[in-house]
Amino acid sequence: MPQFVMRDHASTCITARARRQNSSIGLEGLCCFVLRYSVLICYNLNEALEPMSGTPAVLKDQSALNPLSSCAIEESADGREALALAISKHPEIIVTETRLPGINGFELCQLLRRDIATAATPIVVVTGDAFPSAKERAERAGADVVLVKPCLPETLTGEIRRLLARSAELCARTGRTQQSLTATFAEANRLRAQAQESRRQAQSRIFVRLDTMTPPIPAPPLVCPECDLPLNYMRSHVGGVSARHPEQWDYYECSAGCGTFQYRERTRKIRRVS
């Protein structure tokens, strides 16, 4: 079993980033979880690291977590660097002690819960304070599980396994919900487009298009664009796409024989049609 070197005023963060696999959880227990998830562990090397002390650092010495030896290990000087590491690496679970240099474990939990990147990340807090107030403070800060030292390594790994399973189930449930919402929105958009098309067709069918001598908009007096003589009003055609978008065309005849002209009310332009 490897030995740990004591350091003053230092904390270490281990990011176990392993290849995600599609294998299901079996008898391998936590080892299977480590292969699928990344774990951020923050502990204070200024405290005793006895094998059964319950500190998160014990995880590095457990034979059940040998897959961690093949993962990348990063160190941070204090809790502030642990915060930056958690936000940048996006681990699936975070295990931290309360006594960390820089910022303690309680403040670390609060800051992680305020950041959108780590707001939903499961957090396990290990504290050396056996008072109920310390546990309540950790829970208020955002810890999912609070363990009191000394605790068996199996207890800590068991909580990690349980939180990872719950997180995986929540992710799967969220994915199913998003798929359901996407399908619902797509169906709603299809029905809305269908209703709009049906309404447009219905309005188009009931809209009356006709020729009249008494149009909704009185035909204006015009002069012939070719000979400048007054044009004689003949009739108007009322039409358009629907009742919401009507159109009116007025027809005139030149008394000098220049031809028949059409005047469009919407564009206010006149053109010769015959």
N, C-alpha and C positions, 0 to 999 in steps of 0.2 A: 504494500500500500504506500503511495507516495507521501512524502513529508512536506508540510507547508512551512515556508519561511516567514517569520514574524516581521511586520513592517509597522512603523509608527505613522499614525494619521494617514492611513491609506485605505481605500476600499477598492474592491475588484468587481468588475462587471463581466460576466461571461455571456457571450451571445452564441448560442448553439444553433447555427443555421445549417440544417441538413436538407438533403433532397427530399421533396415531397413525393410520397408514393401513394398508390391507390389501394394498398393492402389494408384489410380490415384489422381491427384490434383483436388479438387472440391471446394465447397463453404467454406470449412474450411480455405482456404487461406494459410497463412504462417504456421499455426499450422500443416498442413499436411507436409509442408516442414521440419519442425523441427523434426517431427517423422521419417523422412527418411534420414536426413542429419546431419552431425556434423558441428558445427559452433564454430570458435575460435574468441573471442571478447577480444580486448586489449584496456584498457582505463586507464586514469590517475586519481587516486582518489584525487590528489592534486588540481583538478579543481572542480568548483561547479557542483553539480549533480542535477540541477533543472529538473523537469519532462519534460519540453519542451526545454531543452537546446540543444538537438541534439547530445549529447555525446553518444557513443556506450553503455555506462553504462545504459542508459535509457531502453535498451532492457530488462534488468532484471526486470524492474518495470511495464512492459506493460502486461495488462491482456490477450492480444492476444497471448502472449508467455508463458502462464502458463505451457505448457509442459516442459519448461526448468527447472522447479522446481524439476522434477523427474529425471533430468540428473545429471551426475557427474560434479562437479565444482572444478576446479584446479586454484590455484593462483600462480603468479610469481612476483618476486620482481621488475623486470624492463624489458625493451625491449629485452635484451639478453636472459632472461629466456623464454620470449614469442617466440623468434626464435626457441629455442630448443624444446619448446612444439609443435610448428607448424610442425617441421620436424619429431618429434617422433609420434605425434598423427594423422597426415595426415588429417586435417579437410577438408570438402568440400568447405568451404568459410571462409574468414578471414576478420574481421572488426577491424580497428585500428585507433587510433588517431595519430596525428603527434607529439604531445608533450609527449614523454615517457622517463622515466629515463633510463640511460644506453646507449641505441641506440634509436634514434627517429623513428617516423613512416616512414620517407623517407628511411632511411638506412635499416629499417626492410623490406620494400618492395623490395629494391635492392637485399638484401641477399636472400630473399625468391625466387626471380626470377632467381637467379644464381644456386639454388639448384634444382637438377632434381626431387626431391620428391615433391616440392611445386611450380615448375615453371609454371604449368598450373592452380594452384588454384586461383579462383576468389578472388580479394582483394578490399574491400571498405575502403577508407580513409576519415576520418572526420577531418576537420581542422578548427581552429578558425581564420585563416588568410583569409580575404576576397579578398586579392590581386590576380590578375590573375597569377602572377608569382608563387604563392604557389600551385595553381591548376596545372599549367604546370609542376612544379617540381614533384608533386606527380604522374602525368601521365607518365613522363619520368622515374620515379623510378619503374613503373610497375603496378600502380593502375588501376583497371578496372573502378571504379566509384569514383569520388571525390565529397564530400558534404561539404558545408560550414555551420558552426554553427552560429546561432541557426537554426535547421531544425526540422520539425515535425517528431515524431516517425514513423508516417505512411509513410513518405517519405523514411526513412531509411529501414524499413521493406519491403517496396515495391521494393527497389533496391535489397535487399537480395533475395526476391522472384524471381525477374527477372533474376538475375545472376544464381541462382540455377536452374531455368528452362533452361537457356541457357547452363549451364554446363551439365545438364542431357541430353539435346539434342545432344550436342557435344560428350558425352560419347556413346550415342546410335549410333550416326553416325560413330564414330570410330570403335565401335564393328561391325557394318554392313560392314564397309570397310575392317576390318581385316578378317571377314568371307569370303568376296568376294575375297580378295587376297589369302587366304588359298586355296579356291576352284580353283582359277586360277593357282596357283603354282602346286597344285596336278594334274590338268589336263595337264599342261605343262610337268610335269615329266612323266606322263603316255604316252603322245604323243612322248616324247623323247625316252623313253624306247622302245616304239613300233617301232619307226624309226630305232633305233639301232638294234633291233632284225630283222627287215626286211632287213636292210643292211647286217647284218651278214649272213642271209639265202641266200641273193642274191650273196654275195661273195663266199659262200660255194658252190652254184650251178654252178657258172661260173669257179670255180677253177678246173683245169684239173689234175687228178691223173693218173699216168701211170707208166709202166715199161719201162726202157730205158737202152741203153748201153752207152749213152753219158749224164750223169747227170750234173746238174748245178755245183755241186762241184765234182771235180775229185776224184774217189775212191782211197784211199791210199793203198800202198802195206802193206800187213799184213802177219804174220806168224801164224801157227796153235798153239793155246794155249795148245794143248795136245802133239804134237810131234815136235813142233818148226820148221816144214818145211814151206816153202812159200805157201800161199794160192792162189788159182787161182780165179781171179775175174770172176763172172758170169753175173750179171746184177745189176741194181739199181731201187728202187721204190721211186718215188717222190710223196708225198702226204701231209697230214697235215690238219689242221682245215680250213684254208683259204689261199689266196695268201699272206696275211700279216704275216702268221705264217706257213711257209712251213716246211716240214720234208723230210729227205732223209735217206733211208736205203739201204746199199750196201750188196750184198750177195756174199759169197765166198764158194769155195769147196776145201777140203783138197785132195792133190794128193795121200796121203798115205791111204785114205779111212776113215779118222776120222769122216767125216760127212760134213754137210753144216752149214755155220756160217753166222750170221747177224751182221752187224756193223752199229750202229746208229750215224749219224754225229753230232747231237745235244749233245748227252751225251758222245760220243767217247768211247762207250763200245761195246765189241763183245760178242756174246753169240751163243751157238750151237742151231740150230732150227731143225735139223734132223740128 
